[in-house]
């Protein structure tokens, strides 16, 4: 029988996984549960400490770089917000045509120009009744409509001539607003700026009106006694907030709660990885097709049940999902939570394939920041970079929530479409990244099988 010469093991190169690891050697040599971190003199423990310091130093430096880049996205969304106010349109609708209409219109047109100021424009819509103006606001054709009511100047002149003490200057102008469209912008920018311009116009009008009456031969003294409001408050306005943000808990539903929605979906991704890879190693025993199917189907099923309990929390705290859409309101919200969680969670399910649990937290932070940055203020108030927000899950979930609770502009179909698009992109990512991982794992398994055969 021919003698088969055995290879000289001393000349063999160890496969990568069998190369000596200084850290593992130090772990086996260092004393257990007895060393002092600061004063140890044992070489093995000191080697472990050096490796430990090196790892946390490098990773801390990476965190700093990541922090400066990622957090700047959110800070940048708030830093220049006032400089984008010119992107918000305000309509001036003059149904009066008299002195009051001309005064108010000109005051707003004079204020238009700087980027930090709202864009005021004269509008001539086909219908100027209250219901039509409300419809224009809900359709988001303007952020605010300043309507100089028909007959405002004539009513003031008649009151001055008749010394009518019942004259009410607030009937001259109606300021129609839509707070629920975006309450932060409405309260901090839209309403304050518009009111400030109006107050200046009203003050200027008051200062000139008394002298004009005197020139017209009106007894100003008698007028001051019988109808003081004609002189002191000839021009004012009443606010008509057509969609008030009157549900405080909605802040948790359409903004802060979305962060929790993302975090919960991330937790499911971590649980799924731990069960599939660490605890059972099931991933190593499935065909590629069935593995991909399990990675997509199982999380979506979990999101289905998780989202209903998430939605029930909002329902338990009396969020009025049914005041405009009836019982369907809650179902629509639940389905949006499900699709939103699927869009957010499948993205982390995809990225964790290549980053692994060790580094997935960096993606989580970036994913949160990218979504939150475009949800606190309207995208029109943000620099052009943030136009990506129209395609983000948070923004579209928030839009649907506002429609259900406040009856704002209905783009629910579009909002669901964005979630479906993210789900599709994430599925492509899962398939692609899992194939890379699957191919590498299969090659490593085949190599190990070959080594075992060679050893035999």
Order of alpha helices (4+ residues) and beta strands (2+ residues): alpha-alpha-beta-alpha-beta-alpha-beta-alpha-beta-alpha-alpha-alpha-beta-alpha-alpha-alpha-alpha-alpha-alpha
